[in-house]
Amino acid sequence: MRVLFICRQKTKTNVSPFVKSQAQALTKEGINVDFFLIKNNGVLGYLKSIRELIHYTERREYDIYHAHYSFSGYVASLAKKKPLVVSLLGTDVIKSYFSRLILKLMSSICNWRHIIVKSSEMKNLLKIKKIQVVPNGVSFDTFYPIDQKKARSVLNWNLEEKIVLFNGNKSNPIKNYVLAEKAVGFCKINIKIVEMKNLDQEKLNLYYNACDVFLSTSLWEGSPNTIKEAMACNANIISTNVGDVNYLFGKEKYNRICTFDPLEISTAITDTLGVKKENNKGRERLIHLSLQGTDVAQKIIKLYHTILA
């Protein structure tokens, strides 16, 4: 089976890590995956990509076209690429009613064969028939527990410092760094906040293992990959109740869900700082949920075969 992934090109990594991981997992299961990268920003950039996609596929035949994110789906639709599967990532569904309305119209008019969403919340918001919840998987070979002192030594971090790892780039308003900063400020001990910015996966794995607390204060998410990556490293996590975080954590007592109250988050941080990450069972929880990359790949392959049948 030949599949073409259609997605945005990222400046540093070329392809979003979770899209790349999904392609690698599918490849391991015998699926041939190629990439068409949308390189230009803005409306004109996407319009230009329609012609480029048509030209790219003139001499290549694919069984399935799989677009990642809504605008990639629009490009594939206007290029008349079928059968088309569209994976929606979170903000394209949760952000506004208008974006959901456009999605419903495009999926109906252009006859999208199936939509993949990352959480039940996204599915319930869209209310479309041909839709399936398939959270992104995690590569357990890429993200795994390392002794905290060893990880800090490699990163040259102070062994005695209390470090909170912030979920993303502080300049991204959706990640809500203002709340994180305010919560840490309420703590009565010195804590350093480290942001995740322009990190390759090897270094990111070290960050998850080196921190004392992984903190996510996002305003909204689909099924946050960073939460699952941190869980694969058995990091102690505090998160706002967004996306499917509550489902991911289950009854794992060392991972905490908080409201958007900075005092509540501050208390959770102080309490969590005293917990050894070796006692966390986040990785086992992900195994129980079958969120290893290969498990998710099997679900997607089954969907592909259903469409082709």
Buried (B, 14 or more C-beta within 10 A) or exposed (E): BEBBBBBBBEEEBEBBBBBBBBBBBBEEEEBEBBBBBBEBEEEEBBEBBBEBBEEBBEEEEBBBBBBBBBBBBBBBBBBEBEBBBBBBBBBBBBEEEEBBEBBEEBBEEBEBBBBBBBBBBBBEBBEBEEBBBBBBBBBBEBBBBBEBEEBBEBBEBEEEEBBBBBBBEBEEEBBBBEBBBBBBEBBEEEBBBBBBEEBEBEEBBBBBBBBBBBBBBBBBBBBBBBBBBBBBBBBBBBBBEBBBBEEBBEEBEBBBBBEBEBEBBBBBBBBBBEBEBEEBBBBEBBBEBEBBBBBBBBBBBEBBEEBEE
